[in-house]
Amino acid sequence: MSSMSRRGNCYDNPAMESFWSSLKRELVHRRTCASRSQARAAIFEWIEVFYNRDRLHSALGYKSPVDFENQIN
């Protein structure tokens, strides 16, 4: 039995499934990396630069996470 489906597992919820789907659709399936380190760097850049700062999120009223946080503070 897989541990991914146990109750309380933070990787087994709709928000994480949406995140992984976006990562695969917007980065992984569009790019070929020559090495693991290149893939790691591309994923880090996608998350930290694009996903958190520029990408609009419907759950946040079509704002980026950074803009949403700035609005609250």
N, C-alpha and C positions, 0 to 999 in steps of 0.2 A: 504494500500500500504506500502511495506517495505521501510525503509529509506536506506537500503544497496545498492539499485540500483540507487540512485540519483547521478547526475553528480558531480564530485569533491570529492566523498567519497573515502578516502585513502584505505579503506578495500575492495574496489570493483575494482580491477585491476588484470591483469595477474600475476604480481610479487607476490602480496599477496596471490592470489589463489594458486600459486606454493608453496609458503612458507607453507600455511596451509595444503596442500596436503602432502608435505614432512614430516611435523610434525606428521600428523596422520599415514602415512605409516611407518615411521622410529621409532616412539616412541609409540604413543597412542595405536595402534592396536597390538603391541608386548608386552605390559606390563599391569599388573593389579596392581592398587594402592589400599592400604587399607584405605586411607583417602585423603581428599582434600589437606591437607598440604603435604603429600607425593607426590601427583600428581603435585602440584605447584613446589616442589623442583626438581622433575624429569624434568619438562618442562624447568625450569630455567637452570638446568645443560645442557640439550640438546641444548638450544639456545646459552648460553654463553660459554660453553666449546666445544661442538662438532660443532654446526652449524657455529658459527662465527670464530672458530680457526682452525678446522681440516677438515671440509667437503669441498670438492672441488665444485666450482660453475661454470657451463658451461658459464654463462654470464660474468664471470671474467677471461676467458681464462683458466679454470680448475685450478684456484688458490683459496685458502681460502680467505675470506674477510680480515683477518689480513695480510696475505702475499701480497694481492693486495694493501692494504693501505701502507704497508711498501715499496713496489716497487715505489709508487707514491712519497712518502716523502723521 
